[in-house]
């Protein structure tokens, strides 16, 4: 089974609005105009997405969104969303892949302070888990805000923090042994 692709769909809670479906669930982004027919662009921007009622109902989709079999809801033209602001994109990454985001925070903390190399090791572990999660999201068709970059950065910074701590400990042991 495939989930509906990301796009603007009629808001199940408000018939006069559109709500953004990110491919996994409903987001907080909404805009007016589900009933108003948008003007047609000079050239088609993207192929129309099939109507949401053609997909099976998922647990993350509100029950009020489903329609009776055989009924069709009026199809509106679906435009790509406006570019997300940096804050909105960060929220989407944290929502989609908290492991990569947490791994980056731990790896940065470990690179700066690194008591006993624990934050660096945790950054590597969480970065690895985030990498697996990002790949799973890509397999589900999510192409943006997967947290792949955060996960890779967490791995790199975690390894650098671990190497730095090992070097500091080796220098301290060499100095105390002389």
PyMOL commands that set and color helices and strands:
alter all, ss='L'
color gray80, all
select helices_A, chain A and resi 52-54+63-65+86-96+98-112+115-139+148-177
alter helices_A, ss='H'
color red, helices_A
select strands_A, chain A and resi 7-10+17-21+26-32
alter strands_A, ss='S'
color yellow, strands_A
deselect
rebuild
show_as cartoon
